[in-house]
Amino acid sequence: MDVQPVGSGTRLAGGHLLAAISTSIVGILRDHYGRGPMKAKTYALDDIIVVGMRGSGFTPLEQTFMDSGGLDRVIAMREDFQRVMAARYRATIEELTGRKVLAFLSQAHVEPDITMEIFFVDGPLKGFGAVEIIEPQ
């Protein structure tokens, strides 16, 4: 994916950046998992990026495990998959934002079918702020 708007020397920002992140993460899932979520939404706040995905559906293998009471196995498989894909996710976020990913957290939930990908980057994203409260000493 081209991260620069055509004819521009600036990076994507605002809603364009958020849409590019959602589209890229969903694309990675479709390419490597065989399906993607029905809905994906990306949030950015200061130096945190959260991609929330809903309705990925279940592969026949996952459904077989679930039907036999193996809900924990489905969650474990999805978590294993996210660990395998972590380097691709990190590289995508770094390419799109121009920021280094310091930490990547992933959480899969089955009922309802929600997956969260959370990235902490090395500095605030332009246009996405936060208020930090520090206790006086």
C-alpha positions in Angstrom: 0.0 0.0 0.0 1.3 3.5 -0.9 1.5 5.4 2.4 2.0 8.8 0.7 -0.9 10.6 -0.9 -0.2 10.9 -4.7 1.8 14.0 -5.4 2.4 14.9 -1.8 5.5 14.7 0.4 3.4 14.3 3.6 2.2 11.2 5.4 -1.4 10.2 5.7 -3.1 11.9 8.6 -6.5 12.0 10.4 -9.2 9.8 9.0 -7.1 8.8 6.0 -4.5 7.3 8.3 -7.0 5.5 10.4 -8.7 4.1 7.3 -5.4 2.9 5.9 -4.5 1.2 9.1 -7.9 -0.6 9.2 -7.7 -1.6 5.6 -4.1 -2.9 5.9 -4.7 -5.0 9.1 -7.9 -6.5 7.5 -5.9 -7.2 4.4 -3.2 -9.1 6.3 -5.9 -11.2 8.0 -7.6 -12.0 4.7 -4.3 -13.0 3.1 -3.1 -15.2 5.9 -6.2 -16.3 7.8 -8.5 -16.9 4.9 -11.1 -14.4 6.0 -11.4 -11.0 7.6 -13.7 -9.2 9.9 -17.1 -7.8 8.9 -16.2 -4.5 10.6 -12.9 -2.9 11.6 -12.4 0.5 13.3 -9.1 2.1 14.2 -8.7 4.6 17.0 -5.6 6.7 17.7 -4.9 8.6 20.8 -1.5 10.2 21.3 1.0 7.3 21.0 -1.6 4.5 21.1 -3.3 2.9 18.1 -6.2 0.4 18.6 -7.7 -1.6 15.8 -11.0 -3.2 16.9 -12.4 -5.9 14.6 -15.8 -7.6 14.8 -17.4 -10.5 13.1 -14.4 -12.5 11.6 -16.5 -15.6 11.6 -15.0 -18.9 12.3 -13.1 -21.3 10.1 -14.5 -24.9 9.8 -11.7 -26.0 12.1 -12.6 -23.4 14.8 -16.3 -24.2 14.5 -15.5 -27.9 15.0 -13.6 -27.1 18.2 -16.4 -24.8 19.5 -19.0 -27.5 18.8 -17.1 -30.0 20.9 -16.7 -27.5 23.8 -13.2 -26.3 22.8 -13.8 -22.6 23.1 -10.5 -22.2 24.9 -8.7 -23.9 22.0 -10.2 -21.5 19.5 -9.0 -18.5 21.6 -5.6 -20.1 22.0 -5.3 -20.7 18.2 -6.3 -17.1 17.5 -3.8 -15.8 20.0 -1.1 -18.0 18.4 -1.9 -16.7 15.0 -1.6 -13.1 16.2 1.8 -13.8 17.7 2.9 -15.3 14.3 1.6 -12.2 12.5 3.0 -9.7 15.0 6.1 -8.7 12.8 3.8 -8.0 9.8 1.4 -5.9 11.9 4.3 -4.0 13.4 5.9 -3.3 10.0 2.5 -2.1 8.6 2.0 0.3 11.5 5.5 1.6 11.3 5.3 2.1 7.5 1.9 4.0 7.7 2.7 6.2 10.7 6.4 6.7 10.5 6.7 5.7 14.1 8.4 2.7 15.7 6.1 0.2 17.4 7.3 -0.2 21.0 4.7 -2.8 22.1 2.0 -4.8 20.4 -0.8 -6.4 22.3 -3.5 -8.6 20.9 -6.7 -10.0 22.4 -9.2 -12.4 20.8 -12.7 -12.9 22.2 -15.2 -15.4 20.8 -18.7 -14.5 22.0 -19.1 -11.8 20.7 -16.5 -12.3 18.0 -14.1 -9.3 18.7 -10.4 -9.0 18.2 -8.3 -6.0 19.4 -4.9 -5.1 18.1 -3.2 -2.4 20.2 0.1 -0.7 19.3 2.1 1.6 21.4 4.4 3.8 19.3 7.5 5.8 20.1 5.8 9.2 20.0 2.4 10.9 19.5 0.7 10.8 16.2 0.1 14.2 14.8 -3.5 15.3 15.3 -4.3 12.7 17.9 -3.6 14.0 21.4 -4.2 13.1 25.0 -4.0 14.7 28.4 -1.4 13.2 30.7 -1.9 13.7 34.5 1.2 13.4 36.5 0.9 13.4 40.3 2.9 16.3 41.8 5.8 15.2 44.0 
